[in-house]
Amino acid sequence: MALKGVASALTAGKLRIAVVGLLVVAAAVGGAFALGALGVPSVAAVNNSFGDVTNETTVVETDLVVSNPNPIGVGLDGVSINYTVSMNDVEMAAGGREGVSVASGNSSLAFETALENDAIPPWWTSHVENDERTTVAIDATVTSDLLGRSANLTRTREIETDLIGAFSSEETRPVNADAPLVDDPVLYVNETRGRWGTVTDDETPIETEFDVYNPNLEPYVVSEIGYDVTMNDVEMGSGSTEEEYVIPSYGSETVEISTALRNDRLDEWWVTHLNESDNGHQVSDLRIEFYAVVELPSGEEFTVPLDALTYEETIETDIFDEGIHQGNDTAAGDSTDSGGSGDSASDDGNASDDGNATGDTENTTDDGGTTDDGSGDGGSGDDGSGDDDDGGLLPLTAD
């Protein structure tokens, strides 16, 4: 019995020592975090792509690469990730996840968020008003409540289009009536000009001008000019002007007409723009067709299709840099202290990635001391095996 008592005492002592040892280790790890000896996880890279698109919503698929600089995994309820995607400050999608668990090194976390297509008209308005330029901004933040610190990554990308630039032309184009007893050409268009008008919530006007020359002995009257605008065969607008223009014999006149895109059709166009993607580029075909009603000196009127003035332009965008691009991805940053007693840390790491091929400019600011090499795989380290253990996705829908 005495031996059993001694054995029990020894066993109990070992358990107490083990418990104390674990507490010491836990305290040491906690203290290391508190003192900043162990780093807060940060965002190393963020990559977006478009998923399924319907008439109402567009899925934005996001892969965040989280870098854990510590030799141990982190699974704390106080660690959360949030990100937003905006275009010209119009919020397009937002998402987040709480209770994140990441292994040591780099881990990839997958998100899906829903973009409401009715966010497209406000963005479009900003795009046109900004001379057809859009800044795509992706902001991602990893926050540790335990440390009272966060690490941020902001990635911006400039998108430019030129929908109507080629409409301005000094090319002389004949206008043929293709009608009996009428000598063609009835008119010549010697120059065309186009510019964006004042955008409203309802429409996006294109102000057009035609310098028209009459090569005939008699003056012609243009009593009406009409137009039809399509983008990827989506009817974007149609209309006509009833203002009369008299084109004198062997003389010229400037004819003006305001065409307009209906903004309430932009969400329908957006679906086709994404569905027509090619190698990550989103593609649209803009087409503007014109016709004129010409009155002869005899009083006879006939409608002339202005085929020579039909305007066609292909628009390509690469909003999330899914295709081949040209430019430099740059990264530089520092960790930030969002509160608490821990000392703020800074990391002046810099990196550059020279891309090849064509496209838009891109800048990356990483406030977490990590480097984005532009490859999208998060660099070396953990292969992402820890991305399914953190409690699920908390998607938010863009307003």
Secondary structure, DSSP 8 states (H G I E B T S, - for coil): -HHHHHHHHHHHHHHHHHHHHHHHHHHHHHHHHHHTSS---EEEEEEEEEEEE-SSEEEEEEEEEEEE-SSS-EE-TTEEEEEEEEETTEEEEEEEEES-EE-SEEEEEEEEEEEEGGGHHHHHHHHHHTTSEEEEEEEEEEEETTTTEEEEEEEEEEEE--SSGGG-B---EEE----TT--S-SEEEEEEEEEE----SSEEEEEEEEEEE--SSS-EEEEEEEEEEEETTEEEEEEEE---EEE-TT-EEEEEEEEEEEGGGHHHHHHHHHHT-BTTBEEEEEEEEEEEEEE-TTS-EEEEE-GGG-EEEEEEE-TT--S-EEEEEEEE---EE-SSSS-------EEEEEEESS---EEEEETTS----SSSS--SS--STTTTSS---EEE---
